[in-house]
């Protein structure tokens, strides 16, 4: 059996353009209709490609919607989630998260309540957890073994994600990013004070 011919630079550019067009179409149509149940034919038409291209590049609609959400988050949100050691304040990052989800509420709510909700939650956790690994290290340094440090980062990410998810799905219109940021910062301050207390108490007892 012969191997398939290698793709050319022109073909690669076409693939990138069609993928980008499909992801833009997914965000636009889901936001306009308020549902993730957008027919593949409508997505293909909006991106000016064939249905076959959708299946070739994404396999199914849920995968396209998930990739569109991740592409949106990577381009609009991730640049604001800088290294915690260099960022001016945790509040700025939390506010960036709140504003991003408020700006794209209809799109994210449709996905969170649809068939790809679980996959979206996992994917966003994977995107955000590196930042919370840094937070865990700053809070406790070498006091935690690697497994517990990873568990703490996952706990911080998952807890914040649950708060944001509920806010996006059930929050009253219009969403208030400042109010959510205040809630997240209060919760984070409590966690930070709690995990730091043992070290402080040990020094106090000496």
N, C-alpha and C positions, 0 to 999 in steps of 0.2 A: 504494500500500500504506500502510495506516495504521500509525503508530508505536504500539508497545505502551503501555498506560497507565502513567503514572508510579506507582511504589510509594508507598504511604501510610506514615505513621509506624507504624501498627499492623502493617502487613505487614513493615516493617523489623524491628520488635521480634520478630515471630514467626520471621523468618529467623535473627536472632541467637540466639534461644532454641533453635531446632532445630539450628543449627550447633554451639552449645555442648554440647547434649545428645549429639549424634553424636560429637563429639570426646572427651567424657568416656566414652562407651560404648566407643569404640575403645581408649582407654588401659586401661580396666577389663578388657575381654574379652581383649585381647591378653596382658595381664599374667596373667590367670587361666589362659589356655590355653597360654601359652608359644609361641605361633605367630602370625604375621601372617596366616595363611590362615583368617581368620574370615569366614564367609559374610556377604554384605551383608544378607541377610534377618535374621541374628542381630543385626547392628549396628543395623538399623532398629528391630527389636523392642525392644532394650534402651533405645533413645532414645525409644521411643514415637512413631515417625514411620513413614511409608510408605517402601518401597523407592524410589518415584519421587522422594521428597524427597532421598534420598541422591544419586541421579543428577543431580538438578537443581542441588544445591548443591556437589557435589564432582566429579561426572563418573564417578569410579570409586573402587574401594576403596583403591588405593595413594595416591591424592591425599588421601583422607580420613585415612589413617594418617599421612601426611607432615604434614598440617596439624595433626593432633592432637599429634604430637611437637613441632612448632614452638610450638604454643600452650602446651604444658607447659613447654618451655624458656624461653619469654618470660616466663611468669608466675612460675615457681619459681626459675629460674637467673639470668636477665638482671638482676634487681634487685641481685644480689650482685656483678655485674661493673661496678662503678662506674668513673668517670674515674680513670685511673691516677695522676693528679696529686693526687687527693683521697683515694684509698684508703689505708688504713694500711699495707698490705703486700701484695706479690704472693702470698704464701703463703695469705692469707685467701681470695683469689679462686680460687687453684688448689684449695684444700680445698673450697670451695663447689661447684666443678665436679665433683670426685671424689665428694662426698657425693650430689649430684644424680643422677649416673649409677648410683651404688651403690643408692640408694633405689629407682630405677626400672629396675634391671638387666634384669629379665625382659622388660619392654616394649621397651627399646632393643635388647636382644640379638636379639629376634625381628625387629625392623625392619632391623637392621644385616646380618643374615644372610638377609634376604628380598629380594623383587624390588624394593623401594624403597630398598635400602641405599645405592646410589650417590647417589640424589637426596637422601637424608637427610644424607649426608656433605657434599654441596654446600650444602645449606640451613643446616646448623649452622655451616659455615665462614663463610657470609655473615653469620650472626648474631654470630659471635665476632671476625671480622677487624677491625672498627672498634677494638676494644680493643688489638689488637696493632699497629695503625697508630700508636696513641699510644705504645706501648712502643718501637717502632722510632724514633719521633721523639725520645723521651727518651734512648735509647741513643746516637743519632748526630746528633741535631739537624739542622743544615743541611748536614752532610757528604755526604749522599746526594742524588742527583737523585730526582725523584718516582717514576720507573719502578723504580729499585732499591729505594727505600723501600717501595713497594707489594709488590715481590717478597719483601722481607724479612718484611713482615707476613704475606704468604701462606705463606711458608716456616715461620714460627713457628706459625701457626694449623694448617697441615696436619700438621706434625710432631707437635704436641701431640695433635691429633685422632687420628692413627694410633696413638699410645701408648694413649690412652683407649679407642679402638675395640678394640684387642687385649686390653686389660685387661677390658673389659666382656664380650667374647665368650669369652675363653679363661681368664680369671683364676680361681683356686681360690675356692670358697665358704668362708666369706663374704668378699666383697670388703673390703679394708682401705683406706678413703679416705686415712688418714694415710700409709700406705706409698706409695700412688701419688703423693700430694702431694710427699713427699720426693724421689721419682724425677723428677718434673716440675721441682722447684726446682733439683735438681742440674744437670739438663740446661740449664735457663734460665741458671743462674749461669755455666756453661761458655760458652754462647753470648755472654752479656753481656761476659765477660772477653775473649773472642776479638775481638769487634767493637770493643771499646774500646781494645785494645792498640796499634793503629797510632798513634792520637792521643797516647797516653801516651808511646810511644817517640819520637815527633817532638819532644815537649816535653823529653824527657830528653836528646836529642841536641843541643839548642840550647845 
